[in-house]
Amino acid sequence: MSHHRIEDCIRNCEQVGKQLREICNWVDDQRARYTLTEAVRHVEECIHECNEAILAQRLSPGYGGQEPPRLYYQ
Protein backbone atom coordinates (compact mmCIF):
# COMPACT_ATOMS: atom_id res chain seq x y z
CA MET A 1 0.00 0.00 0.00
CA SER A 2 1.41 3.40 -0.90
CA HIS A 3 2.20 5.81 1.89
CA HIS A 4 -0.31 8.25 0.35
CA ARG A 5 -3.12 5.76 0.87
CA ILE A 6 -1.91 5.12 4.41
CA GLU A 7 -1.83 8.87 5.10
CA ASP A 8 -5.40 9.16 3.79
CA CYS A 9 -6.46 6.35 6.10
CA ILE A 10 -4.75 8.06 9.05
CA ARG A 11 -6.53 11.35 8.35
CA ASN A 12 -9.84 9.52 8.12
CA CYS A 13 -9.17 7.72 11.42
CA GLU A 14 -8.22 11.01 13.09
CA GLN A 15 -11.55 12.53 11.99
CA VAL A 16 -13.49 9.53 13.27
CA GLY A 17 -11.62 9.64 16.60
CA LYS A 18 -12.33 13.34 16.99
CA GLN A 19 -16.03 12.82 16.26
CA LEU A 20 -16.23 9.97 18.77
CA ARG A 21 -14.54 12.08 21.46
CA GLU A 22 -16.99 14.94 20.81
CA ILE A 23 -19.95 12.58 21.10
CA CYS A 24 -18.49 11.08 24.27
CA ASN A 25 -18.35 14.54 25.86
CA TRP A 26 -22.14 14.96 25.74
CA VAL A 27 -23.24 11.40 26.48
CA ASP A 28 -24.57 10.95 30.02
CA ASP A 29 -24.94 7.17 30.08
CA GLN A 30 -21.82 5.69 31.64
CA ARG A 31 -21.97 2.44 29.66
CA ALA A 32 -22.30 4.33 26.37
CA ARG A 33 -19.45 6.64 27.36
CA TYR A 34 -17.24 3.63 28.15
CA THR A 35 -18.10 2.03 24.79
CA LEU A 36 -17.28 5.25 22.93
CA THR A 37 -14.00 5.58 24.85
CA GLU A 38 -13.08 2.02 23.83
CA ALA A 39 -13.92 2.85 20.22
CA VAL A 40 -11.60 5.87 20.37
CA ARG A 41 -8.86 3.63 21.78
CA HIS A 42 -9.28 1.22 18.87
CA VAL A 43 -9.12 4.06 16.34
CA GLU A 44 -5.92 5.33 18.01
CA GLU A 45 -4.47 1.82 17.75
CA CYS A 46 -5.24 1.87 14.02
CA ILE A 47 -3.42 5.19 13.68
CA HIS A 48 -0.45 3.72 15.53
CA GLU A 49 -0.43 0.67 13.21
CA CYS A 50 -0.56 2.93 10.16
CA ASN A 51 2.38 4.96 11.49
CA GLU A 52 4.33 1.73 11.91
CA ALA A 53 3.49 0.77 8.32
CA ILE A 54 4.77 4.13 7.08
CA LEU A 55 7.98 3.73 9.10
CA ALA A 56 8.50 0.17 7.84
CA GLN A 57 7.96 1.34 4.29
CA ARG A 58 10.43 4.18 4.78
CA LEU A 59 13.05 1.82 6.18
CA SER A 60 12.56 -0.85 3.52
CA PRO A 61 15.31 -1.35 0.94
CA GLY A 62 14.55 0.34 -2.34
CA TYR A 63 12.42 3.10 -0.88
CA GLY A 64 13.98 5.31 -3.53
CA GLY A 65 15.51 8.06 -1.46
CA GLN A 66 12.32 10.06 -1.61
CA GLU A 67 11.39 12.38 1.19
CA PRO A 68 10.19 10.19 4.03
CA PRO A 69 6.47 10.26 4.68
CA ARG A 70 5.23 12.29 7.62
CA LEU A 71 4.26 10.36 10.74
CA TYR A 72 0.91 11.17 12.26
CA TYR A 73 -0.46 10.92 15.74
CA GLN A 74 -2.94 12.85 17.74
Secondary structure, 3 states (H helix, E strand, C coil): CCHHHHHHHHHHHHHHHHHHHHHHHCCCCHHHHHHHHHHHHHHHHHHHHHHHHHHHHHHCCCCCCCCCCCCCCC
